[in-house]
């Protein structure tokens, strides 16, 4: 996920932060994601739909797919380093959510309000983005 595009760079920074998460941080994020209310879940779906539209508009779908893949790999690698045996439902949830955030970051400035919504569960890494 290399490039000079500032949006891709934001996603790269997020992925790098993911790779540094501890097992406790991964579990905390998973718990936060699990505690979503129905309203939160609807907001999440709306956010991902908005991101999809923005990505098509700015023609960054390939960069976003790469960022999403990198995010999933970073979560998997962090979980493995933390001794969390995979597959694990919590880590799958965290990896999917991380992919959504990474895609939103690639979508750029117009997606930032939506990305802020998605980052609510990511306190250990959101300070870096």
Steps between C-alpha positions, in 0.01 A plus 500: 500500500769743401439835342526870545128566514422646845189285528698184432760622749229537768391143435863385516540670837183330626621158382837556665321583825295182470811289479611634840182407690531276803270209573321704766447788256368262234256346750388846617428605142313175440291557813419854389397376157287225656315745723351687205133574525273458201530873434880472498480212256275697264740796523789266418322371188415852389862601550633213290250575224609866500864391484426272205338787312786738576761247395333454164471876459868566571603185313696353789332160523821306433699697754219447751494126435874486561468702820221270621710192430798651680279585799370143523856364484618745766223391740572134429873550561441697821265229627753230419778691680268542799448123515135509396427174318340554161237475371329704770158663462609814686809545285294446185267779616797729574663423164183574306447825687863597440453438128201735497698774675794461263269525199344814645840660551589438137171668397653823625383822655134472395479173695657633823168557683400143420842366595474676838184297562682177415798595718291520816606143584867555427632704794837317506578601140274794412725759662753432224259554212 
